[in-house]
Amino acid sequence: MLDVNLKRFDQPDEVREFPKGKFEIVTVGGMTIGRATYEPGWIWSEHVGAALGKESCEVEHVGLVVSGCATAEMDDGRVIEMKPGDLFYIGPGHNSRVVGDEPYVSLHFQGVTAYAAPSAAK
């Protein structure tokens, strides 16, 4: 007999909140998935990195943009814009920001446990 386990982001296992955003975490079927929701004006270095004492995100991300638009600004100067439907890989060493007046929402399949984690500030 196969097991079935249903979960929803409206009842996440964990929520990491920060100014202008939140990161909700759900573990299902042995996989941890995150949902990032950022308001217009959100910038990683200001709203997440500052509390961690970091200017650049060191987490590796694989995900899918659900809505809104954001950029990933790599430490080497490259800037990548991400829009709904884009699947992305972003390596360590980047800053991100919401572009425009619409909230940005993305699902994360890699880098979930380390992202905006309180222990990352140590």
N, CA, C and O atoms as a DFTB+ gen file, in Angstrom:
488 C
 N C O
     1  1       0.840      -1.173       0.000
     2  2       0.000       0.000       0.000
     3  2       0.891       1.245       0.000
     4  3       1.864       1.306       0.752
     5  1       0.573       2.221      -0.822
     6  2       1.327       3.464      -0.907
     7  2       0.751       4.500       0.051
     8  3      -0.465       4.609       0.212
     9  1       1.634       5.251       0.677
    10  2       1.194       6.338       1.550
    11  2       0.913       7.581       0.736
    12  3       1.500       7.783      -0.327
    13  1       0.025       8.406       1.227
    14  2      -0.271       9.702       0.626
    15  2      -0.212      10.734       1.742
    16  3      -0.775      10.530       2.818
    17  1       0.462      11.828       1.483
    18  2       0.598      12.884       2.475
    19  2       0.341      14.208       1.769
    20  3       1.066      14.554       0.837
    21  1      -0.661      14.944       2.188
    22  2      -0.976      16.244       1.602
    23  2      -0.656      17.348       2.603
    24  3      -0.973      17.242       3.788
    25  1      -0.035      18.391       2.115
    26  2       0.233      19.577       2.927
    27  2      -0.043      20.799       2.081
    28  3      -0.099      20.723       0.854
    29  1      -0.217      21.936       2.752
    30  2      -0.482      23.200       2.060
    31  2       0.376      24.305       2.686
    32  3       0.720      24.251       3.867
    33  1       0.706      25.294       1.877
    34  2       1.482      26.415       2.408
    35  2       0.665      27.302       3.337
    36  3       1.243      28.107       4.067
    37  1      -0.671      27.182       3.335
    38  2      -1.438      27.985       4.290
    39  2      -1.335      27.423       5.712
    40  3      -1.820      28.036       6.662
    41  1      -0.697      26.247       5.851
    42  2      -0.367      25.686       7.160
    43  2       1.059      25.132       7.102
    44  3       1.259      23.921       7.201
    45  1       2.055      26.020       6.941
    46  2       3.439      25.559       6.793
    47  2       3.991      24.971       8.085
    48  3       3.465      25.217       9.171
    49  1       5.051      24.197       7.951
    50  2       5.750      23.642       9.105
    51  2       6.544      24.724       9.839
    52  3       6.724      24.655      11.054
    53  1       7.014      25.718       9.093
    54  2       7.816      26.806       9.667
    55  2       7.642      28.043       8.795
    56  3       7.485      27.942       7.579
    57  1       7.674      29.215       9.436
    58  2       7.632      30.492       8.719
    59  2       8.788      31.343       9.225
    60  3       8.926      31.565      10.428
    61  1       9.614      31.815       8.306
    62  2      10.701      32.746       8.642
    63  2      10.266      34.115       8.113
    64  3      10.185      34.330       6.904
    65  1       9.990      35.029       9.035
    66  2       9.506      36.355       8.656
    67  2      10.625      37.382       8.779
    68  3      11.495      37.278       9.644
    69  1      10.582      38.367       7.902
    70  2      11.535      39.462       7.898
    71  2      10.826      40.654       7.272
    72  3       9.754      40.485       6.693
    73  1      11.388      41.852       7.369
    74  2      10.707      43.018       6.802
    75  2      10.373      42.811       5.320
    76  3      11.216      42.371       4.538
    77  1       9.159      43.128       4.958
    78  2       8.660      43.058       3.582
    79  2       8.609      41.645       3.001
    80  3       8.510      41.482       1.785
    81  1       8.675      40.619       3.864
    82  2       8.617      39.286       3.291
    83  2       8.553      38.162       4.294
    84  3       8.635      38.360       5.506
    85  1       8.403      36.966       3.740
    86  2       8.400      35.759       4.551
    87  2       8.809      34.579       3.683
    88  3       8.703      34.609       2.457
    89  1       9.285      33.532       4.370
    90  2       9.686      32.297       3.711
    91  2       9.017      31.162       4.467
    92  3       9.350      30.889       5.620
    93  1       8.072      30.502       3.808
    94  2       7.312      29.424       4.421
    95  2       7.911      28.088       3.996
    96  3       8.294      27.908       2.840
    97  1       7.988      27.152       4.943
    98  2       8.646      25.872       4.697
    99  2       7.693      24.725       4.999
   100  3       7.033      24.692       6.037
   101  1       7.642      23.782       4.054
   102  2       6.829      22.580       4.203
   103  2       7.702      21.384       3.828
   104  3       8.422      21.418       2.830
   105  1       7.629      20.319       4.644
   106  2       8.306      19.073       4.306
   107  2       7.244      18.030       4.008
   108  3       6.352      17.776       4.818
   109  1       7.357      17.431       2.828
   110  2       6.388      16.425       2.397
   111  2       7.127      15.361       1.594
   112  3       7.944      15.684       0.732
   113  1       6.842      14.101       1.878
   114  2       7.487      13.010       1.150
   115  2       8.993      13.031       1.235
   116  3       9.669      12.607       0.297
   117  1       9.537      13.515       2.336
   118  2      10.981      13.572       2.508
   119  2      11.653      14.748       1.820
   120  3      12.877      14.864       1.862
   121  1      10.876      15.627       1.185
   122  2      11.433      16.791       0.486
   123  2      10.990      18.069       1.197
   124  3       9.830      18.197       1.590
   125  1      11.910      19.004       1.357
   126  2      11.595      20.289       1.975
   127  2      11.470      21.333       0.875
   128  3      12.384      21.523       0.072
   129  1      10.322      22.010       0.851
   130  2      10.006      22.996      -0.184
   131  2       9.711      24.323       0.504
   132  3       9.059      24.356       1.548
   133  1      10.188      25.403      -0.078
   134  2       9.949      26.725       0.489
   135  2       9.135      27.591      -0.457
   136  3       9.192      27.432      -1.676
   137  1       8.379      28.507       0.127
   138  2       7.670      29.511      -0.666
   139  2       8.088      30.883      -0.167
   140  3       7.847      31.243       0.986
   141  1       8.717      31.642      -1.053
   142  2       9.147      33.000      -0.743
   143  2       8.074      33.969      -1.211
   144  3       7.588      33.867      -2.338
   145  1       7.701      34.914      -0.343
   146  2       6.753      35.967      -0.696
   147  2       7.381      37.283      -0.272
   148  3       7.625      37.513       0.913
   149  1       7.641      38.147      -1.248
   150  2       8.293      39.425      -0.986
   151  2       7.437      40.564      -1.524
   152  3       6.895      40.475      -2.625
   153  1       7.318      41.630      -0.743
   154  2       6.551      42.804      -1.144
   155  2       7.387      43.723      -2.035
   156  3       8.616      43.652      -2.027
   157  1       6.718      44.580      -2.799
   158  2       7.465      45.567      -3.595
   159  2       8.427      46.349      -2.693
   160  3       8.078      46.721      -1.573
   161  1       9.610      46.588      -3.184
   162  2      10.636      47.301      -2.425
   163  2      11.564      46.385      -1.630
   164  3      12.548      46.849      -1.055
   165  1      11.251      45.073      -1.594
   166  2      12.089      44.128      -0.858
   167  2      13.445      43.986      -1.535
   168  3      13.527      43.851      -2.756
   169  1      14.516      44.017      -0.731
   170  2      15.889      43.812      -1.197
   171  2      16.560      42.865      -0.200
   172  3      16.564      43.128       1.002
   173  1      17.127      41.763      -0.699
   174  2      17.705      40.756       0.192
   175  2      18.706      41.365       1.171
   176  3      18.622      41.104       2.371
   177  1      19.655      42.174       0.681
   178  2      20.714      42.699       1.545
   179  2      20.165      43.571       2.675
   180  3      20.762      43.630       3.749
   181  1      19.042      44.243       2.449
   182  2      18.432      45.091       3.481
   183  2      17.506      44.315       4.405
   184  3      17.550      44.490       5.623
   185  1      16.673      43.464       3.834
   186  2      15.577      42.859       4.590
   187  2      15.859      41.464       5.130
   188  3      15.117      40.976       5.982
   189  1      16.912      40.814       4.656
   190  2      17.317      39.510       5.185
   191  2      18.782      39.566       5.607
   192  3      19.114      39.236       6.746
   193  1      19.647      39.977       4.706
   194  2      21.086      39.970       4.954
   195  2      21.530      40.827       6.114
   196  3      22.437      40.440       6.852
   197  1      20.912      41.991       6.298
   198  2      21.326      42.883       7.389
   199  2      21.209      42.197       8.748
   200  3      22.096      42.335       9.591
   201  1      20.119      41.459       8.965
   202  2      19.927      40.755      10.242
   203  2      20.929      39.617      10.421
   204  3      21.243      39.225      11.545
   205  1      21.427      39.093       9.299
   206  2      22.410      38.006       9.351
   207  2      23.845      38.524       9.339
   208  3      24.794      37.754       9.489
   209  1      23.996      39.853       9.157
   210  2      25.326      40.441       9.073
   211  2      26.017      40.147       7.752
   212  3      27.245      40.081       7.690
   213  1      25.222      39.969       6.680
   214  2      25.779      39.609       5.377
   215  2      25.276      40.551       4.289
   216  3      24.133      41.005       4.325
   217  1      26.141      40.838       3.325
   218  2      25.776      41.681       2.199
   219  2      25.361      40.867       0.983
   220  3      24.750      41.397       0.055
   221  1      25.690      39.584       0.986
   222  2      25.446      38.724      -0.165
   223  2      24.886      37.387       0.318
   224  3      25.346      36.834       1.317
   225  1      23.886      36.873      -0.405
   226  2      23.295      35.582      -0.058
   227  2      24.245      34.464      -0.482
   228  3      24.701      34.433      -1.625
   229  1      24.540      33.557       0.431
   230  2      25.471      32.467       0.175
   231  2      24.763      31.138      -0.065
   232  3      25.399      30.085      -0.111
   233  1      23.429      31.198      -0.219
   234  2      22.635      29.981      -0.417
   235  2      22.458      29.727      -1.913
   236  3      22.253      30.653      -2.698
   237  1      22.540      28.473      -2.280
   238  2      22.305      28.019      -3.655
   239  2      20.804      27.717      -3.788
   240  3      20.245      26.976      -2.979
   241  1      20.155      28.292      -4.811
   242  2      18.708      28.152      -4.972
   243  2      18.346      27.470      -6.288
   244  3      18.965      27.725      -7.321
   245  1      17.343      26.604      -6.242
   246  2      16.669      26.099      -7.428
   247  2      15.191      26.328      -7.165
   248  3      14.672      25.929      -6.122
   249  1      14.505      26.976      -8.117
   250  2      13.111      27.281      -7.860
   251  2      12.307      27.612      -9.092
   252  3      12.769      27.461     -10.223
   253  1      11.083      28.071      -8.846
   254  2      10.112      28.417      -9.878
   255  2       9.414      29.695      -9.470
   256  3       8.899      29.791      -8.356
   257  1       9.389      30.689     -10.364
   258  2       8.688      31.938     -10.096
   259  2       7.198      31.717     -10.342
   260  3       6.793      31.274     -11.417
   261  1       6.389      32.031      -9.330
   262  2       4.937      31.884      -9.422
   263  2       4.294      33.188      -9.888
   264  3       3.428      33.177     -10.763
   265  1       4.719      34.315      -9.302
   266  2       4.160      35.610      -9.687
   267  2       5.140      36.720      -9.352
   268  3       6.051      36.549      -8.541
   269  1       4.933      37.862      -9.994
   270  2       5.797      39.012      -9.765
   271  2       7.098      38.906     -10.535
   272  3       7.279      38.014     -11.363
   273  1       7.999      39.829     -10.248
   274  2       9.279      39.893     -10.948
   275  2      10.364      40.283      -9.943
   276  3      10.144      41.122      -9.070
   277  1      11.531      39.664     -10.079
   278  2      12.671      39.979      -9.218
   279  2      13.951      39.838     -10.021
   280  3      13.971      39.225     -11.089
   281  1      15.013      40.412      -9.492
   282  2      16.327      40.229     -10.100
   283  2      17.231      39.484      -9.128
   284  3      17.071      39.562      -7.910
   285  1      18.178      38.766      -9.700
   286  2      19.294      38.189      -8.951
   287  2      20.524      38.929      -9.454
   288  3      20.859      38.871     -10.637
   289  1      21.187      39.620      -8.546
   290  2      22.358      40.421      -8.887
   291  2      23.579      39.679      -8.361
   292  3      23.858      39.692      -7.162
   293  1      24.302      39.030      -9.271
   294  2      25.446      38.210      -8.886
   295  2      26.611      39.093      -8.435
   296  3      26.749      40.230      -8.886
   297  1      27.434      38.566      -7.554
   298  2      28.580      39.323      -7.044
   299  2      29.547      39.727      -8.152
   300  3      30.306      40.682      -7.990
   301  1      29.527      39.008      -9.283
   302  2      30.416      39.362     -10.402
   303  2      29.824      40.439     -11.314
   304  3      30.429      40.793     -12.326
   305  1      28.632      40.969     -10.957
   306  2      28.044      42.067     -11.712
   307  2      26.903      41.673     -12.641
   308  3      26.159      42.544     -13.092
   309  1      26.744      40.396     -12.937
   310  2      25.632      39.970     -13.786
   311  2      24.309      40.194     -13.065
   312  3      24.217      40.019     -11.850
   313  1      23.281      40.586     -13.828
   314  2      21.937      40.763     -13.289
   315  2      20.983      39.937     -14.138
   316  3      20.932      40.082     -15.359
   317  1      20.224      39.062     -13.469
   318  2      19.277      38.187     -14.150
   319  2      17.888      38.539     -13.658
   320  3      17.656      38.611     -12.451
   321  1      16.953      38.761     -14.586
   322  2      15.568      39.053     -14.214
   323  2      14.753      37.771     -14.271
   324  3      14.883      36.979     -15.204
   325  1      13.911      37.575     -13.259
   326  2      13.101      36.360     -13.161
   327  2      11.622      36.743     -13.155
   328  3      11.193      37.604     -12.387
   329  1      10.844      36.080     -14.034
   330  2       9.419      36.370     -14.204
   331  2       8.606      35.093     -14.041
   332  3       9.172      34.000     -14.035
   333  1       7.273      35.216     -13.908
   334  2       6.421      34.034     -13.724
   335  2       6.684      32.949     -14.771
   336  3       6.784      33.221     -15.967
   337  1       6.792      31.719     -14.283
   338  2       7.047      30.577     -15.149
   339  2       8.512      30.235     -15.300
   340  3       8.842      29.147     -15.771
   341  1       9.409      31.144     -14.910
   342  2      10.843      30.870     -15.005
   343  2      11.271      29.866     -13.932
   344  3      10.955      30.029     -12.753
   345  1      11.988      28.834     -14.353
   346  2      12.690      27.945     -13.436
   347  2      14.092      28.513     -13.289
   348  3      14.711      28.883     -14.287
   349  1      14.603      28.590     -12.077
   350  2      15.900      29.229     -11.899
   351  2      16.856      28.403     -11.057
   352  3      16.464      27.638     -10.176
   353  1      18.140      28.595     -11.376
   354  2      19.243      28.171     -10.526
   355  2      20.043      29.432     -10.253
   356  3      20.428      30.135     -11.187
   357  1      20.296      29.726      -8.991
   358  2      21.102      30.880      -8.607
   359  2      22.154      30.368      -7.635
   360  3      21.830      29.847      -6.568
   361  1      23.410      30.522      -8.014
   362  2      24.504      30.077      -7.166
   363  2      24.747      31.032      -6.014
   364  3      24.193      32.131      -5.988
   365  1      25.566      30.622      -5.064
   366  2      25.929      31.489      -3.944
   367  2      26.607      32.759      -4.449
   368  3      27.255      32.765      -5.496
   369  1      26.444      33.826      -3.684
   370  2      27.082      35.099      -4.030
   371  2      26.182      35.992      -4.848
   372  3      26.499      36.326      -5.989
   373  1      25.047      36.385      -4.264
   374  2      24.105      37.225      -4.995
   375  2      23.265      38.069      -4.028
   376  3      23.182      37.786      -2.833
   377  1      22.666      39.085      -4.572
   378  2      21.668      39.902      -3.893
   379  2      20.419      39.830      -4.773
   380  3      20.532      39.620      -5.981
   381  1      19.258      39.996      -4.201
   382  2      18.026      39.968      -4.988
   383  2      17.145      41.134      -4.597
   384  3      17.265      41.688      -3.504
   385  1      16.250      41.500      -5.517
   386  2      15.298      42.568      -5.222
   387  2      14.035      42.374      -6.051
   388  3      14.078      41.838      -7.158
   389  1      12.912      42.819      -5.496
   390  2      11.643      42.797      -6.218
   391  2      11.632      43.960      -7.194
   392  3      12.052      45.070      -6.869
   393  1      11.140      43.683      -8.405
   394  2      11.028      44.699      -9.444
   395  2       9.546      44.998      -9.651
   396  3       8.743      44.078      -9.805
   397  1       9.182      46.266      -9.656
   398  2       7.807      46.657      -9.934
   399  2       6.941      46.748      -8.690
   400  3       7.435      46.726      -7.562
   401  1       5.629      46.852      -8.922
   402  2       4.665      47.102      -7.857
   403  2       3.889      45.867      -7.415
   404  3       2.984      45.977      -6.588
   405  1       4.222      44.700      -7.946
   406  2       3.513      43.468      -7.613
   407  2       4.370      42.618      -6.672
   408  3       5.585      42.538      -6.854
   409  1       3.755      41.985      -5.672
   410  2       4.529      41.063      -4.827
   411  2       5.143      39.942      -5.667
   412  3       4.587      39.536      -6.687
   413  1       6.279      39.461      -5.225
   414  2       6.996      38.371      -5.891
   415  2       6.804      37.109      -5.070
   416  3       6.973      37.125      -3.851
   417  1       6.449      36.010      -5.738
   418  2       6.281      34.720      -5.067
   419  2       7.037      33.668      -5.865
   420  3       6.904      33.592      -7.086
   421  1       7.830      32.857      -5.172
   422  2       8.536      31.758      -5.837
   423  2       8.577      30.540      -4.922
   424  3       8.549      30.656      -3.697
   425  1       8.644      29.371      -5.553
   426  2       8.809      28.113      -4.838
   427  2      10.273      27.719      -4.911
   428  3      10.913      27.893      -5.948
   429  1      10.807      27.190      -3.818
   430  2      12.222      26.825      -3.747
   431  2      12.345      25.342      -3.431
   432  3      11.725      24.836      -2.495
   433  1      13.165      24.650      -4.236
   434  2      13.355      23.210      -4.101
   435  2      14.751      22.849      -3.605
   436  3      14.992      21.709      -3.207
   437  1      15.665      23.805      -3.626
   438  2      17.032      23.604      -3.125
   439  2      17.422      24.836      -2.341
   440  3      17.061      25.952      -2.716
   441  1      18.158      24.650      -1.255
   442  2      18.604      25.761      -0.424
   443  2      17.593      26.167       0.632
   444  3      17.782      27.171       1.319
   445  1      16.530      25.403       0.768
   446  2      15.422      25.764       1.647
   447  2      15.826      25.827       3.112
   448  3      15.528      26.812       3.788
   449  1      16.489      24.810       3.611
   450  2      16.777      24.771       5.050
   451  2      17.763      25.852       5.475
   452  3      17.714      26.299       6.621
   453  1      18.644      26.280       4.603
   454  2      19.644      27.279       4.962
   455  2      19.159      28.719       4.765
   456  3      19.722      29.640       5.357
   457  1      18.138      28.925       3.954
   458  2      17.732      30.280       3.578
   459  2      17.118      31.048       4.758
   460  3      16.159      30.588       5.378
   461  1      17.680      32.211       5.053
   462  2      17.207      33.110       6.114
   463  2      17.104      32.401       7.459
   464  3      16.311      32.797       8.314
   465  1      17.896      31.366       7.645
   466  2      17.867      30.606       8.890
   467  2      18.539      31.384      10.012
   468  3      19.623      31.934       9.817
   469  1      17.915      31.438      11.180
   470  2      18.539      32.147      12.302
   471  2      19.951      31.668      12.602
   472  3      20.792      32.470      13.009
   473  1      20.236      30.375      12.411
   474  2      21.574      29.842      12.683
   475  2      22.610      30.342      11.692
   476  3      23.810      30.260      11.954
   477  1      22.149      30.870      10.534
   478  2      23.082      31.399       9.525
   479  2      23.764      32.671      10.009
   480  3      24.796      33.064       9.466
   481  1      23.207      33.309      11.011
   482  2      23.797      34.550      11.527
   483  2      25.023      34.285      12.390
   484  3      25.773      35.209      12.704
   485  1      25.228      33.042      12.771
   486  2      26.364      32.707      13.645
   487  2      27.652      32.587      12.885
   488  3      28.695      32.310      13.478
